[in-house]
Amino acid sequence: MNAHRTPVMFIHGLWLHSTSWQGWADTFSEAGYEPLLPEWPGVPDTVAEARRQPERQAGVGLAEISEAHAEVIRTLHTPPVLVGHSVGGFIAQHLLGQGLGAAAVAICPGQIKGVKAIAPAQAKSAFAFLRNPGNTKRAVSLDAAQFRYAFANAVSQEESDELFEQWTIPSPARPLFQLALGNVTPNSAAKVNTDNETRGPLLLLSGKLDHTVPDVLTRSTFKQYRRSSAVTEYQRFDDRGHSLIVDHGWPDLAATSLAWLRKSVPALSS
């Protein structure tokens, strides 16, 4: 770790491996940051290994994922920038709310407690797993058709198939249940400290065509921060779906994130 460079921690979501962030990591490194790509608890180092050993992460939930990343943060010389996608976007907010990040970019973030918006596309994306409560103790996988609908509906079929083959892994279903039931669960793991006045700046990025985390959820998440004076901003990409961090358009998202960081916390990349 370079003690003179601000660390940036990339946090993936369900069904993607940490290595899917490699292009982002290279881009942020060139911009002066020190990238970190920690894995979720139990996830092996490669996509191939994760596919062969799904049972290693079965039953892992939001608290365990967040704490695993917090443990890495506590070893750093300075609080990192947090960049998360989907469930990783939830984790980024959870850590930022605890004061464990210098700033955060939450991309199509998982639904925090308090967000009550509902979208039919989201229900369709998750129903295959939520209909079986036994999945809370299992790791589950998307098939190619499910990936096409939930992630890659805004790109070509050919690109969808390529992304599915390159990046998808089994993931624990428990976070899905925790996020979906957050508003009716006492002491829910989906709770985020949205009232924190001293946290770092937060950027919420959304894809208008996203089926897994529809834009209405991200806009509702933005409203949850209205009681905090800390910087919170929202931006939507009208032509993007849930695969926006790995598909051909990811450089645009990375550039937007870097530009926002330079504007909001310019000292971080110096």
N, C-alpha and C positions, 0 to 999 in steps of 0.2 A: 504494500500500500504506500503510495506517494503521499507523504505528510503535507505537501504543499498544494495538493489538488483536492477539491471538494468531492467526496464520494457521492455517487448516484446509485441507488438501489432499484433494480428492476424487479417487479413482482408480477408473475404471470397469474392467469386465472385457471378455471377448470379446463381440462382437456388439451392444454398446451404445455410444453416443456420449457424450462428456463432458458434453454439454448435458442429458443425462438426469438429472444431479445438480442441476439448477437449483432445484428446490423445496427440496432439502436446503440448498443454498447460501444461499437467502433465509432459511430458518429459523435457520441457524447465525449468519448476519449479524445477525438480530434479537436473538440471544442474546449478542452481543458479540464474535463471531469475525470474522476477515477471510477469506472463502472464496477458494479458488483451484481452477480446473478445468482443469489442464493436459491436453493430449492425448498419446496415444501417438505415437511417431515415425511420420511419414508420413500421419497421419490429418488430413484437411482440417477446416476450422472448422465445417462444417454437416453434418447428416445427408445432405442431398441431394448435396452434393459428395462425401462419402465413398462413397455408392452409385455415383456416376458414375466414381470413380477408385480402384477396389479395389487396383490394382497398386501404388499408392504405399506401401502398408504390407506388401506381400508379403514373407515371409521374416523379418520382425521377430520377435525372441525375447525371453525374459524379461530377459536382461542389458541389452538395449538399452532396454527399457521402464523398468526400474528406474533405469538411469543417466540417462535423460532426466528423470525426476522428481527424481533426486538433484541434477542440475544446477540445477533451479529452486530446490530447497531451499537450495543454497549461496548463492543471491542474497538470501535472506531475513534479516531482522534477528534472528530467533529461530527455533528449531526448531518446525515446525508440528505440529498434530494431524493424523494420517493416517487417513482413512476410505476403505476400499477394499472393493469387492465382487467376489467370484469371483477371477479372475486379479488384479484390483486388490487383493483381500484378501491374496493372496500377496505382491504388491509392497509393501503396507503393512507386512507382517511383515518382509520382506527389508530394507526401509529402517530400520525400528525396530531390528532386530538390529544394524545398523551404527551406531546412535546418532544417526540422522538425523531422529528424530521425538521430540516431547515425550510423545506417547501415541498409541495406535492403536486403531481399531475395525475389525476384519476380519470382514466379513459373508459367510457362506457361502464361505470362502476356498479358493482353489485348493490342491491337495494338495502340501504341502511334502515334501522328501526325509525319509524316516523314517516317514511315514504309510503303512502297508501294508494298511489296511482296504480292502475291495472291496465295492461294492454293484452289483447287476444293473442298476438304473436308471441309474447313472452310465455303465456300459459301453454301454448302449443309446443314451444321449445323445451319446456321443462316437464310437461305432464308425463311423458314416458317413464321418468324416474321418480317423480313425486307420488305417483299412484300406488307405489309399493313401499310402505314404511320400512320394510326389511332392508331397503337400500341404504338406510342410514349407517349400516355396519359394513357396507360393501364399497368397492371401487367399481365404477361403471364406465362404459365406453360409448362414444357416439359411433354410429355407422356412417358411411359416406353420404347417404341421403339426409340423415339428421344433421350432419355437419354442413351440408349445402344449405339447409333451411336456417339453422341457428347461427351460423358464422358467415357463410360465403355466398349469400343470396345476392350481393351487390357486385360480384365478379363473374367471370365466365365459368361455365361448367368445367372447362379444362383446367383453369387456375384453381377452382375449388378442389378438384381431384388431386392436383399437385400439392396443395397445402395440407390436405387431409393425410396424404401419404408421408409428407415430410415432418409434420409437427405434432399430430394428435397422439395423445396417450390416455390411458385410463385415469380417472380421477375419483376421489372420494365423493359420494353423493351427499354426505352430511351437510356441507356448507349450503347446498341448495335448499335443504329443509330449514336450516337455521335462518337463511335470508327470507325465504317465503313465509315463515311463521313468526318473524321477528316482532310484529305488532301485537301478537297475541300470546307471546311467551314472556313470563316474568323473568327479570334479570337476563334478558336475551343477549346472546353473544353478538347479535347484529347491532347492538347499541354503539354509537359513536358520539364522542363529546363535541357536538356541533356548536356549543356555546363558548368554547375556549377563546378568550380574547387575546391570549399571548402566543398562540400557535403561529407557525409560518404561513406564508401565502399558499392558496389552493386554487388550482385550475381544474375545472371539470370539462372534459371533452366528450362530445356525443356524436354518434352517427345517426342521421335521420332515418336510414333504412335498416337500422339494427333490429333484429327480431328477438335477440336474447335479452338485451337491456334497451328497450325502446326509448327514444328521446324524451318521452313524457316522464319517465322515471328519473332521468338525469336532471331535467328541469325541476322536478319535485325535490330532488336531493339538494339542488342549489338553494331552494327556498328554505330548507331546513337550517341553513346557516344565517338566516336573516337577523338573528339576535346577537350575532358576534360582529365586532368591529374589525376583526382580522380580515385581510384581503381574501375574497372569494370571487372567482370569475368563471364564466361559462361560455363555451363556444361550440357551435354545431357545424358538422360537415354534412352537407345535404346529400351527397352521393355515396356515402360510406355505410357499410354494414359492420357486423361484429368482428370480422376478420381484419379490420383496419390497421392493426399493429403488425400484421405479418404479410398482408397481400401487397400487390405492386405499388400501392400508394403510401406505404408506411413512411417513406422519407418525408412526405409532406407533414405528417403528424409529428415526426421527430423535429423537423425544422420549426414548426409552430410551438412546440414545447420549449425548445431552446430559446426562441425569440421571446417568449413569455418570461422565462427565467431571467434572461438578460435585462428585461424591463422591470420585473418585480423585485428581483434580488440580485442586482448586478455584481455585487462583491463575490458571489459564490464561484464564478468561473474565472476569477482573476488569479 
